[in-house]
Amino acid sequence: MIKPTSVKVFGQKYKIKYDYVSEENHGITDFDTNTISIASGLPEDKLLRVLMHEITHAIINGTPLCNRKRFIEEEVCDIVGFHFIDMLKDNPALLEWVTKEIEE
């Protein structure tokens, strides 16, 4: 299955690129350009985890929590339970890709 090239978060489209180069990490989210960049050549299971990590940054950026660096347990649970699930509902192709990757 083809890797996703975009994701919608709170109605904003983020372009996903697979060309990121860094010695410090495997991905980055640029909120000014709505771009998620992931390192090229990652194994599929690592790519999936890095992409979900970067999407979580996009979700947090779209909430009132965006200026926080630390979260209490209930805030983390709300991010996952509400916002992440809503993001998956808004991106059925991404959900299909994630599900396929998990099954493999």
N, C-alpha and C positions, 0 to 999 in steps of 0.2 A: 504494500500500500504506500502511496506517496505521502511524504512528510507534509504536514500543514504549512502553508505559506502566509497565513494570517490568522488572527484570533480577535474576536470582539469582546471587549471588557467594558462594562457599563456603557454600552453603545458606541464606544470608540474602537476603531479598527487599528490593531497593531500589526505591522508587517513583520514576518518572521524570516530572518536570513540565517543561513548556515555557513557563514564565512568568517566568524569571529576568531581573532588571533590574540592570545594573551598568555603570558606565562603564569599569571596569578589566578585566573579562574576560567571557567568554561562558557560563561555567558554574561550578557549584560542587557539591561533594559533602558532605553533612552526615552524618557517621557516627553522631551521636546519634539521628537520626530515620530513618536509612537512606533518605535522599532525595537524588536527583540532580536538580538544577535546571539547565535549559538556557535560554538566551535565546530569546525568541520572535522569529519573523520571520527567522531565519537561512536562507540558501539551503540546500537539502538536502545538498550536498556539505560545506559548513561544519558543518552540524548533525551529520552523521555523524562528522566528525573530533572535534568538541567532545564528543559523547557517548562516543566511544571513549576520549578523554582522561580524562573523569570516571570511566568504568568502571575504567580503569587505577588511578586513585586508590583506588577501592573494593577492587580486588584487592590492592594494596600494603597497605592498611589491615588486610587479613585475614591477612597474613603476619608472620613475626618481623621483617621489614624495616620495619615501620610507623613506627618512630621515627627512621629514617634519612632524611637529606635528599639524600645522594649515594650512588650505587651503582657498584660495579665492573662491568665489562663482563659477566662471567659471571652476576651477579645479574640484570641487565637481560635477558639471554638466557633465563634461567630463568623470569622473570616472563612473557615473551612465549611461550616454547616450551611451558611447562607450564600455568601458571595462566590465561593468556588463552585458550588453546585449550580448557581444561576449562570455562571460563566460557561459551564459545560452544557447546560440547556440551550444557551445562545449559540453554541458551536457544535452542532451535531457531527460534522465531519471530523472535528478534533476528538470528540468523544469516541467515535468509531475507531479512529487511529489509535487512541490510548488503549481502548479495550482490546484491539487486535494485538498490540505490543505486549500487554499484560498476559494475554493468553499464550503467547509464544514464549 
